[in-house]
Amino acid sequence: MANRKVSLVRYCKTPAGWRRYSAVIGKNGRVKPGFVTIKGRQYHFPDGHYEARYYEGSDLRYLPVGDDAQQALAACIKHSKLLIARDSAKVAGAVIVEEKGRVNLAKALVRFIQAAKDRGAMVAAAKYKLASDEFLSVTARRYADEVVTDDLMLLQRALRKRGCTDRTIANHHAYVLAFLRFAGVADDVFPAHAPKYEKRLPETYTRDELDGFFASLTNEQHVVTFKIALQCGLREQELMYLQWPDIDFDKKTLLVRSKPEWGFAIKDKEERSVPLPDGLSALLQEYKQDGQLFITGTKGNKPNTHLLRTLKRLVKAAGLNCGACGACVERSECERWYLHKFRSSYATALLRGGLDVRSVQKLMGHSDLESTMRYLRPAEDTALQGMVNAIQW
């Protein structure tokens, strides 16, 4: 009889890329969620899903069985029994009539979004939901086995007709693919290529913009909040959940870490230590108040979820709106001022200041070097003009 052993593996995102490793099953027979075994040692890789590994003849097969650890193990055992039953029926000359279970896409999407939220990826969860909801609406597909390659092209055409840019279409394409893989859609559906788009350099604030902005601030907390954003390069939620215990004044460092008690998980699950410039360290020491937990928090000692709104309001009050963008005209909220631009300015300043790319990658918390390389911008404005003028033509 053929080899009908079915093993549970996890297809997961590792520092070396997407890999398949054996799932960890404890002595109690339960799967340890997110853990895999590599050369006898256990590692935790939260991003990914489970698959049943088995052979059909000499061909190795992988059957997606979802992201829930226990349900995946049950599906694995069920498939093993099915394969054995097939072989037994074949020997007996009988035929098994199988009713193939169908994956409902709407229900799978609920599980997919919840899995993203469970690992703290709230922003990603919202993007996945928006793109996948549109996919289901445009294609009217109900089950995973109904999806075909043309459905992805249909989504692209619908987005383009709506006026979306190529970059937006490419992002939606990637989000939907992640969902379809989770739902177990066959790999041969995926060749539909996302549109290529022009990759723009990350935007940074000019020296004059920063000087004007910080000179306009009168509230000490605002000064502290945006100085940290600029001089430590934190993401929005990292800034929002930053607490005083994360600051080590002796070493002059800031620790970026998860806050599970508040439902916050850092990106890629990797803590990082960021050096504090002397001036910022001194500013924080002067600002620290007893009983305050969150550095950028509210008066009620909770995370401030309106940092972007605060920035827009301060910029408008200081008369720093550009007055030319669509947002300025429609809402008096300049689109050229946003939180991530402080992070871009931080990375660019580090690279221009002489730090090597690997060090900047570590300080930014990037999982890959390509993300950091985007900030290798050429010199601009007065600096570039001075370099050009210094050339002996």
Phi, psi and omega in degrees: 000145183295159177292115183246022177289129179244124182250148177266122178236162178243125175268108193224161179272120179241170177302338180265005182114191180280127184222161175250128177222158180295136177288154179269121178242121184285175180295338178277002178083006180258147180280137177274106188306127174082353184264145177228164178250126177231112180052045175083356180246149181265139178227149181253117177234098188290334183272119178151192178211171182264152178221149174266123182257128182205175180244142167243101189068237178259003183267128178279132182237152175231125180247115178300132181232022172094186185252346178282121188301311184288320177296325179295318178296319179298319179294324179295314179296319180298319181291325178298316179296323180296317180295320178295320179296322178299315181295319181295320179294322181295319179295323182277357181076017180259169180235129177267124176269111185259134173261106185292125176293139182249138180270116177284122186294322180297317179290323178295325179295321178300316180293321181296314180295319180295322178297321178294318179294323181297330178267011174084007182270069185293318180295316179298320180301317180295320180292318177301315183295314181300311182292317183289323175300318180294321178300312181294325179290316183290318186269339182061026178281140179250329185235152183298325183284357178269343186290134178231167183303320182299337178297321179293322177291325178297320177297316180299318181294321180295319180292320180293321178296330180281354177095012180289148179284164179299325180294317178298317179297318179297320179294315178299319179302313181294319180296318181293320178300318179300318179293315183296323176296318177300321182283355177087019177294137184301144184298334183288357176278341193275355183299347179299116186277142174288149180294146175279151181218159180285120180275121181267152175292144177300140180279145178230158176280145176279165178299319180295321179297315181293317180299317180294320182293308184291330177293336182276347186279132178245341180272126185298323180295322178298318179299313181298313183302309187277340171292319177296316180302319183281318190262358176235349174064037182282149170289166185304311183288330175297321178291320183295320185260012180293130182239160181299324177297346178282350183260128175249101184289332178293315180272349184057055179228159177237127181261123176266115184214164179287157175232076184302330179292343178250006179075023180247129176235134180288155182295137179065009173058030182236115177293155176212149179253129183244129179291142177263126173301151184306315182297320180290321178299317179294320179298318180293321179296321179290327185277334187305135181233141179296139177084357180267126181265305182270129183294321181253018189282184181273174177295335178277010178062043176233163179299139179274110183269007184240035182296319180295316179300320179297316179300313181300319181294318181293320179296317179297315181296330181275357180072029183260003175300143181290331179078359184246333183286164182298323180294324178296317183290318186276319188231001185059031176237103188296127181283351181274357176245116178207160189297318184296340180292331173295319179295319177297319179295323179298309182298317181296319179296320179297314182293319179288336179281357174107359178291143179287157186298322181297320179294319179295322177302317180294316182292328180279341182076030179278139179278342180223153184290331182300323179298322180286323183298337180298337184271003176282072182276147174290160177298147186229170171055230186294326179296315179294319180300318180295322179295318180296317181294334182281349180286136175274096184286000000 
